[in-house]
Each structure stands twice: as structure tokens, then as C-alpha cells.
Amino acid sequence: MKALSLLVLLTPMAMVGCNESPPMDASIESSSRQQQAADKWFVESQTHASITNGILAQRTMYPYHFDPASARLTDLGRRDLAILADYFRNTSGTLTLVRGDASDELYLARTGMVRDSLKQAGIDLAHVTIADGAPGGAGISGQYIVDTAKSDKGQYSGASPGITIQGLSGGSSDSNMKGISK
């Protein structure tokens, strides 16, 4: 009975001793924290650079940059417009403001909000054009796709020389856009 009581008392103490990890050298622990901080900084800086490059490549504000049915910018809209303002500080060009399903009145209010924000950021508005449209140009006419789907050979005769527009099943392997090959 005494042996059983002693065993019951000593078992928890033995288990506690098994669960403790050996103390870590302070210099190793510090080095590990520094490495984690450096890793975090690297990932965050690369992410920020990628986001900025995407915003600058498009130079476009979308309806989701505004509160619904409003000309008020969202947090994302303010961030993206600040990045664009920095860009237009030294570069002339076009900022595309996608209309979406906004009424004429709302679209004009959003255009005014963008112009006012750029002006407040110190941007010379004579060097920035705000336009409605698709980012990066007009894109491909939907009629090409419809005509292509109707054709027997999968080619649209009205395409520019050297360009084949193929049927809806896809394009060539070196195509940058689905349905178009060089």
C-alpha cells in the first residue's frame, strides 16, 4: 500500500520532468527571432512591391474602390489612389476610371473625387487624363469571338495580318490571351 501511494505521488513529478524542454541558449533564441523578423520583412516587402507594380501596370480605379452607390473611396481605393498619385507626380498619362453600372451622376461624382484627391496630393492635373474604359486598352471585340465560333475553320477573316483568332476552345500555346495566337 505504501509502495502504491509512493508511486502515485512520484508519477506526476516524473511526467513533469519529461515534458520540459532543455533551456535554449539565449544567443540562438535571439538569432531565431532576428531571422523570423527578417523573413517577415522580406515577404511583406515583396508583397508590397508586387501590389504596387500591379496597380501601376493597370493605372485603373474600379467600382469596388468606392463605397457602393457612393463617390466615397474605400480603404483600398485610398491606398491605390495614393500609389497612383505618387506615380503621376513624375509621369504624365491616363488613369482609367471604370464606370461599371454607375449612373451618369455617380460617375461624375467619382471622377470629381479622383480629381480632387490627385489635386490634394499635389498632382498637376494638366498631365493626367481620367478616362472611362478597360485597363490597358479597348481589348478584343466580342464580335470576333462570335464570328469565330460560327466559322468552320476557327479563323476570323477580319483579323489583322499575322494574327489568327481561334474558336472558343482556346488559342495557341504561345498566346498571351485566350483565343488569340500570332
C-alpha positions as CSV (number, residue, x, y, z in Angstrom):
1,M,0.0,0.0,0.0
2,K,2.9,2.4,0.9
3,A,4.6,1.5,-2.4
4,L,1.4,2.2,-4.3
5,S,1.0,5.6,-2.6
6,L,4.6,6.5,-3.3
7,L,4.2,5.5,-6.9
8,V,1.0,7.7,-7.3
9,L,2.9,10.7,-5.8
10,L,6.1,10.3,-7.9
11,T,4.4,9.6,-11.2
12,P,3.2,13.2,-11.8
13,M,6.7,14.5,-10.9
14,A,8.3,12.2,-13.3
15,M,5.9,13.3,-16.1
16,V,6.7,17.0,-15.5
17,G,10.4,16.3,-15.8
18,C,9.8,14.6,-19.2
19,N,7.8,17.5,-20.7
20,E,10.3,20.2,-20.0
21,S,12.5,21.1,-23.0
22,P,16.1,21.8,-22.3
23,P,16.8,25.5,-21.9
24,M,17.7,27.2,-25.2
25,D,20.9,29.2,-25.5
26,A,19.9,32.9,-25.4
27,S,22.0,33.7,-28.4
28,I,20.3,31.0,-30.5
29,E,16.9,32.2,-29.4
30,S,17.8,35.8,-30.3
31,S,19.2,34.7,-33.7
32,S,16.0,32.8,-34.4
33,R,13.8,35.8,-33.6
34,Q,16.0,38.0,-35.9
35,Q,15.7,35.5,-38.7
36,Q,11.9,35.4,-38.3
37,A,11.8,39.2,-38.4
38,A,14.0,39.3,-41.5
39,D,11.8,36.7,-43.2
40,K,8.7,38.6,-42.4
41,W,10.1,41.8,-43.7
42,F,11.2,40.2,-46.9
43,V,7.8,38.6,-47.6
44,E,6.0,41.8,-46.8
45,S,8.3,44.0,-48.9
46,Q,7.9,41.6,-51.9
47,T,4.2,41.5,-51.5
48,H,4.0,45.3,-51.3
49,A,6.2,45.6,-54.4
50,S,4.0,43.2,-56.4
51,I,0.8,45.0,-55.4
52,T,2.3,48.4,-56.3
53,N,3.5,47.0,-59.7
54,G,0.1,45.7,-60.4
55,I,-1.6,49.0,-59.6
56,L,0.9,50.9,-61.7
57,A,0.6,48.5,-64.7
58,Q,-3.2,49.0,-64.8
59,R,-3.5,52.6,-63.6
60,T,-7.2,51.9,-63.1
61,M,-9.8,52.6,-60.4
62,Y,-12.7,50.2,-60.4
63,P,-16.2,50.5,-58.9
64,Y,-15.0,48.4,-55.9
65,H,-12.6,51.2,-55.0
66,F,-15.7,53.2,-53.9
67,D,-18.4,52.5,-51.3
68,P,-21.5,51.1,-53.0
69,A,-23.6,53.7,-54.8
70,S,-21.2,56.4,-53.5
71,A,-18.3,58.6,-54.6
72,R,-16.5,57.9,-51.2
73,L,-13.3,55.9,-51.6
74,T,-12.9,52.7,-49.6
75,D,-9.6,52.0,-47.7
76,L,-8.5,50.0,-50.7
77,G,-9.4,52.9,-53.0
78,R,-7.5,55.4,-50.9
79,R,-4.4,53.1,-50.9
80,D,-4.5,52.5,-54.6
81,L,-5.1,56.2,-55.4
82,A,-2.2,57.2,-53.2
83,I,0.1,54.8,-55.1
84,L,-1.2,56.3,-58.4
85,A,-0.7,59.8,-57.1
86,D,3.0,59.0,-56.4
87,Y,3.3,57.7,-59.9
88,F,1.6,60.7,-61.6
89,R,3.8,63.1,-59.6
90,N,6.6,62.4,-62.1
91,T,4.8,60.9,-65.1
92,S,2.1,62.1,-67.4
93,G,-0.6,59.6,-68.5
94,T,-4.1,58.3,-68.3
95,L,-5.9,57.0,-65.2
96,T,-8.8,54.7,-66.2
97,L,-11.9,55.1,-64.0
98,V,-14.1,52.1,-64.8
99,R,-17.7,53.2,-64.9
100,G,-19.3,49.9,-64.2
101,D,-23.1,50.3,-63.6
102,A,-22.8,53.8,-62.1
103,S,-25.3,56.4,-63.2
104,D,-24.0,59.5,-65.1
105,E,-24.4,61.5,-61.9
106,L,-22.5,59.0,-59.7
107,Y,-19.7,58.5,-62.3
108,L,-19.2,62.3,-62.5
109,A,-19.0,62.4,-58.7
110,R,-16.5,59.6,-58.6
111,T,-14.4,61.4,-61.3
112,G,-14.5,64.6,-59.2
113,M,-13.4,62.6,-56.1
114,V,-10.4,61.2,-58.0
115,R,-9.5,64.6,-59.5
116,D,-9.8,66.3,-56.1
117,S,-7.7,63.6,-54.4
118,L,-5.0,63.9,-57.0
119,K,-5.0,67.7,-56.7
120,Q,-4.8,67.5,-52.9
121,A,-1.8,65.2,-53.4
122,G,-0.1,67.9,-55.4
123,I,-0.5,66.4,-58.8
124,D,-0.7,68.7,-61.8
125,L,-4.0,67.7,-63.4
126,A,-2.8,69.0,-66.8
127,H,-0.6,65.9,-67.0
128,V,-3.3,63.3,-66.0
129,T,-6.2,62.3,-68.1
130,I,-9.1,60.5,-66.4
131,A,-10.9,58.2,-68.8
132,D,-13.6,55.6,-68.8
133,G,-12.6,52.3,-70.4
134,A,-10.9,49.0,-69.9
135,P,-7.4,48.9,-68.4
136,G,-4.7,48.6,-71.0
137,G,-6.8,49.5,-74.0
138,A,-10.0,48.5,-75.7
139,G,-9.4,44.8,-75.6
140,I,-10.9,42.4,-78.1
141,S,-14.3,42.9,-79.7
142,G,-16.8,40.3,-78.6
143,Q,-17.9,40.2,-82.2
144,Y,-14.6,38.4,-83.1
145,I,-15.4,35.7,-80.7
146,V,-19.0,35.3,-82.0
147,D,-17.8,35.2,-85.6
148,T,-15.1,32.8,-84.8
149,A,-17.5,30.4,-83.1
150,K,-19.7,30.4,-86.2
151,S,-16.8,29.8,-88.7
152,D,-15.9,26.3,-89.8
153,K,-12.1,26.8,-89.7
154,G,-12.0,28.6,-86.4
155,Q,-10.5,31.7,-88.0
156,Y,-11.9,35.2,-88.4
157,S,-11.1,36.7,-91.8
158,G,-11.2,40.3,-90.4
159,A,-8.2,39.8,-88.1
160,S,-5.0,41.7,-88.6
161,P,-2.4,40.1,-90.8
162,G,-0.3,37.5,-88.9
163,I,-3.0,37.0,-86.2
164,T,-5.3,34.1,-86.0
165,I,-8.3,34.2,-83.7
166,Q,-9.3,30.7,-82.9
167,G,-12.6,29.2,-81.7
168,L,-13.8,29.3,-78.1
169,S,-11.8,26.1,-77.3
170,G,-8.6,28.1,-76.9
171,G,-5.6,29.6,-78.6
172,S,-2.1,28.5,-79.4
173,S,0.5,27.7,-76.7
174,D,2.3,31.0,-77.2
175,S,-0.8,33.0,-76.9
176,N,-0.9,35.8,-74.3
177,M,-4.7,35.9,-74.4
178,K,-7.1,33.1,-74.7
179,G,-8.4,32.7,-78.3
180,I,-5.6,34.7,-79.9
181,S,-2.3,33.5,-81.4
182,K,0.3,35.0,-83.5
